[in-house]
């Protein structure tokens, strides 16, 4: 059962080929027998999952009725530990469900547990987790990406059919690429952030991580929609069945290519997979046109001012810690750093607290934070101009395949550059999807499609048809077959 898609599992449940309990027990058994070396989970709710599965009667009005999933440990989950990968929240048991947790629960999904992640979602490799790094199921010596590394690893290893993730600068798409799965960052505001522990509130977005575009579409249908508890949530005229949209006839598209992204810094094998992806999309009726994103080269620099600044403000709300206030002078940063040490934060969180507080401090706000926000506006304008000419934009998801554990821990700049292709979509609030597009050696390669705001249907449909022509999304790491 573990190798089947969510669509196939739903059919099996409907035809009584197996019960929700049998399905749940199958995946729990895989997690316990195969998952220890992967470290993809922070906690399991075996008792709760089995109890729900025993009581569950398959309900066709609930699209995910009886389907096991897991949540990134950034989403508050009633009665369960919600740690955000941090020592600081190691003993926190959430008294409520995040909106997307409640939505997926209402859709009938059975939560097996919470997946590993970089501490407070600050990282690109899952190596900053208090619980140790998750590992890439294709090679346990390599990172799964971050910050949603546990979700990506668990999904790729078929320890669970799908997971939730969050994406602030690429934290769904980059690990999806490294682990060979499909990951979607929705338009900012399409999926509620209520109950998701914040990193950078103007950038954070929850989304689905699954083995195929169709499976991701099923999750997105259940997850998305207006939430009056989230002031940044968009009210939509009608709910969308994204799976049904995937199955409608495809239409010829004009796909934009950003030539500046295809530079000598791009791994040769990824460039080769990029050209092969273009050929497959061309077979499906796409034509290609060069587009310019002249401000995109500044996106990483702008992001690493804006995100730490918002991080500092958000962390000030946790346990009465006050890191987000405006400093009167840089000397006060020493005191802030010492207080961060006493709270048990890891090195990466401390680094971002320092950067963010500095950028927000008196005398530096205009020089750094305000200027970064202006660059953000220019990036959004560039996308607006590009989408007057093209329907979607195709890029690699990452400049290289996954790297070895420990390889970039002491080189934060090199680590940050792993998100060079993913960050622009976050700054512009646009939807983007990463999907498997082959291998470099034995490591997966992902490609990314970016679309205009609320173009999730077109993104998912395009990848769905791409996956009818390829089988990379069906590949399972050898150790987990």
N, C-alpha and C positions, 0 to 999 in steps of 0.2 A: 504493500500500500504506500510505502514511503516515497516511491518514485513517481507517483501519480500527481497530476495537476489538481488544483482545487475543484475545477469543473468536473474532472473525472471522479474525485472523491464524493462530490455532491451527488453525482449520478449513482455511485455505489451505495450511498446512504439511502437514496430514494428507492432503489431497487432491492433494498434489504440484503445486499451482498455482505454487508457488515454493519454493526451497530455503532452509534457514537462512542459507547464504552470501549468496544474493541479497537476502534480507531485511536482513541485517546491512549489506551494502554500500549498500543503499538509504538506511538511516538515517545511516550514516557520511557519505554524499554530502550529505545534507541538512544535517548538522551543519557540514560544511566549507564548503558553499556559502551557507547562510543564517544560520549561528550566530555569525559574528564580531561583528556589531553587537549581539547579545543578551548576549554574555559570560556565557552560562549554564554553561559548562564551565571548570573549572580545568585538567583534563588529560584527554586521550583515550588509550585503549589500542587504537589501530587494529590494530596488529600482532597483539596477543593476541586481540582479538575475531574477526578474520578467521581466525586459526589454529584457534580453537575451532569456529567455524562450519563450516570446511572438514571438520573431523573428526567433526562431530556427525551422528548418525543420529537422526532424529525418534523419540522414545521416548514413547509414550502414557502410560507409568507416571511420567513426569516432566511435571507439569502445565505448566511453562513452557519445555519443550524447544524451543530455537531462537528464543526471544523475546528481542530486545534490550532491555536496561534500562540505567539509570545509577544510581550511588550518590551520595548526598550525601557530600561530602568530609569528613564527620565519622566515617565508618565505616572502620576499618582494613581494607585490602585487600592481600592477599599480593602482594609484588613491585611494588606501585604506590605512587606518591606519595600520602600522606594528610596534608594540610596543615591541615585544620580552618579554612581561610581565613586562616591566620596566617603572617606572616613567620617566626615562631619555628620552625615545622615545615615550612618551604619545602623543605628537603632530606631530609625524613623519608620513607624507603621502608619500608612496613610489612612485618615478617617473618611476619605471620600474617593470617588472615581473621577479621573480626568474625563472631559467630554468625549474624547475619542474612545476611551476605555468603555464608557457607558454605552456609546453608540454600537461598538462592536459586540458588546455583551447583549444588547437588545437585538442585534442581528443574529444571535444564536451562537457566536463563536465561544470556544472554550479556551480560557487562558491557562497555559501550562506553566508559565513562570516569567521572570524578568531577565532580560539579556544584558550582557556586559557592555560597557561603554567607557570612553574617556571621561575623566572626572569633570562633572558639570558640563559635559559635551565639549570640553576644550582640548582638542587634539585631533590629529589626522592619522592615528595609527592604533588606537586603543591601548597604548602603552602607559597612559597616565592614570588608568583605573587603579583605585585603592585595592581592588581584588586581583590584581595582576593582569597581564595582557591576554586578550583573546587571541587566537591564532588562526592563520589562514588554512582552511581545510585542504587546499591543493598542495600545500607544503607547510608543515607546522613550524618551520624555521622562519617563516615570513609573516608579516603583519596582515591582518584582514582589512586594514583601513579604519578610519574613524570619522566621527566619534561613534557611529552606529555599527562598530565592528562586530559586536556579539550578535546582533540581528542578522548581519550579512553572513557571518560564518555559520550560524545555526540554520539559516535558510538554505545556503549552498550545500551543506552537509546532509540536508534532508532530515535534520533533527526535529523540524517543525515545518509545515507547509508554507508559512508566511509569517512575517513579523511587522510590527510598527517600527518606524525610525523617526528621527528628527534631523533637519537640515538647516544649518545656519550659514555655512559657506561651502557646502558640498558633502555634508556628513551622512546623507543617504546615498548620493550618487558615487562618491569616491569609493567607499567600501563595496558598493554593488559592483563596480568595475573590477576591483581587486579580487572579488570572490566569484565573479561570473554569474551574477543574478541581475534582475531588473529592479531598479529603484526609481521612484518618482518623487520629485519635489514639486508639490502643487503651487499654484498661484498663491501669493501671500494673502491670507484671509479666507481661502476656500475651506480649510480645515481648522477647526477651533484650536486655539492654544491654551484654553482654560484647563488648568490642572497639569500642564506641562511645565516642569521646572525651567525657568527662563535662563538663557545665556545672554542673547542679545535680542531684545524684544521686537525690534523693527526688522529683524532678519529671520528669526526662528520660524520654521514651518514643519508640521508633522506630515508624514506621508507613508505610503505602503512600500514594503520590500518583499518581493516574491520571485518565483522562478520564471515567470512569464508575464508579458504585458496583460494578458487576459486575466490572470490571477490578481495582478495589481489593480486592474479595473474593478474586479469584484470587491476588493477591500476598499478602494476609494469611494465606491458607491455608498458603502456603509459608513465610512468615516466622515465624509464631507457634508456641508450644509451649514446654514446660519445658526449661530449660537448667541443668544442675547447676554450670556455671561462673559463674552469676549468682545470688547469694544472694537477690535480690528476685524471682526468677522463680517463677511459680505452677505447681505440678504440676496438670494437668487430667486428668480421668478418661479422656477420649478426645479425639483430634484432631477438629477441626471442618472440614467442607468448606463454607466460607462462600459460595462460588458456588452450591452446591446449595441452601443455605439461602435465598439470594436468590430462587430460582425456586419456592419453595413458596408456596402460596396466602397472600395477605395477609389479615390479620384487622383488624377495627376497633380503633382505638387511642384512648386518651385522651391528648391532648397538652397539656402545661402551657405557659402563657404567663406570663412574668414582666413584669407591667405596668410595674414600675420601670425595665425596660430600654428601654422605648419612650418615651423622654423627648425634650425639645426639643433635646438634644445629638445625636440621631440624624438623619443626613442624610435629607431628605424623600423622595428617590428610593428609598433603602433601606427606609424605612418602607412605601412603596407596594409594593415588591417583597415585603416581609414579608406584607402583607395578601393579595397575590396567591398567595403560597405557601400560606397558610392555606386559601384557596379550593380550591386543587388537592388539598391533603391532605384537606379535607372531602369532596371528590368521591370520594376513595379510601376514605372511611368513617371518617375521624378526627373526633372531637369534641374540644372545647377547654375547658379549665378554668384559671382563674387560680391561680397558685401564688406563694408568697412565698419569697424568698431574702434574708432581712433582713441577713445579714452579707456578701452578695456585693459591696456597695459598698465594702467594706474590702479586697477581694481584691487589687487592684493594689498598694495600700500594703503589705500583708503579703508579697506576692510579691517586691517589690523590697527587702525585707529578707532573706527566706529564700534566694532564688536567689543574690544576690551573696555571702552568707555561705558557701553551699555551693560557689560558684565559687571563692572564695578558698582554701578547703580543697582543692579539686580541683587548682587550678593549682599548689599547693605540691608536687605529685607530678611536675610536668613539669620535666625537666632540673635537678632539685635546687633549684628555686626554692621558697622558704619563705614563702608569703604567708598561709597559713591558720592560723598559730599565734596564740594569745591574746596580745594586747599588754598590757603593764603600764600603759601610759598613752597617750593620744592623740598625744603628741609623737612616738612611734615610727612613726606613719603616714608621716611625712616620709621616713624611711629606706626604708620599704616602697615608697613611690611612686618614689623614685629608682632602686631596684633594678628595678622594673617597667619603667622607661624603658630601662634598659640591655638588657633582654631583647627590646626591639623590639615590645612590645605596642601596639595602637592605642588611641586615646583612650577608646573605649567600654569596652574591657577594663580599662584603668587606672581608669576611674570606678567600675566594679563591684568591682574589687579594694579600692579605698578604702572604699566603702560596706560591703562585706562584712567587711573586717577591723575596721572601726569597730564594726559590730554585734556582733562576736564578742569585742571587747576587754573587759578587766576593767573592771567598773563600768557597762558598757553592754549586756552580754549579756541581763540580765533586763529591762531597759527596752525593748529593741528585739527581739532575736531570739526570746527566750522568749515575749514578748507576741504576736509575729507567728505563732508556732506555735499559740498558743491560739486566735487568730482562724481559723487554718486548720481547727482542729477544729470550730469553730462553723459554718464554711462546709460542711464535710462533714455535720454534723448537719442543716443546712437542706436539703441535697439528700436525705438519708435521709427526712425528713418529707415532702418534695414527692413522692417516688416511692412513698409510700403511697397517693397520690391519683391519680397519672398514670403512664403508661408511659414517655413521653419528654418532653423539654422543648425547645421551639422558640425560638430567638433569632436575631437577626442574627449573622453572624460578626464583622463589623467595624462601627464607627459611621459610616464613610465609605468611598467607593471608594478605590482607590489614589491616592496623592498624588505630586506631582512630585519628581523627583530633586533633592536639596538643600533641599527645602522645610522639612524638620523636623530637619535635622542639628544645628542649634544650639539646638534646643528639646527636650531629652530628655524632659521631662514630657509634652509633646504627643505625642512618639513613643511613649512607654510606654502612653498611653491608647488606642492602636490595638488593644491586647490586652485591653481591658476586658471583653469578652464571652467571651474564650477562657480566660483565666487561672483562673476558678473550677473548671473541670473538672480542670485539672492539680493544683490544691491538694487537691481531693477524690479524685484518682486515678481519675476516671471516664472512660469512652470518650465521644468526641464526633466528629462528622463535619461537614465543610463541603461544600456542594454548590452548583453554579451555579443561580441563581434569577433570571436576567435581567440587564439592563444599566442603568447610569446614564450616559446619553450613549453613548460607545463603550467604556466601561470595565465589566468584569464586576462583578456583585454576588453575594455568597455568603450562604447561610443555614446555620445550625448546628442540629443536633439533638444533645442530650446524653442519655445513658441511664444506667441503673444499672450497677454493675460487671458486666463480662462480658456485656453486651447487644449486642455487636458484630453478631450475626446480625440482630437486630431493626433496628438502625440501618441496616445495609447494605440489608436488604430494603425498608425504608421508602423509602430514597432510590432504590433500583432501580425501585420502582413509580412513584415521582414522575417518574423519568426516562423511563418509558414514556409519560407524559403530556406531556412537554416535550422540546425539542430543544436547550436551551441548552448542554448538555454536548457536543453535536456541533459547535458553532460553532468555527471556526478563524480566528485573526487574519488579516486580509486580506493582510498582507505575507508570510505563511507558507503560503498556499494553493498 
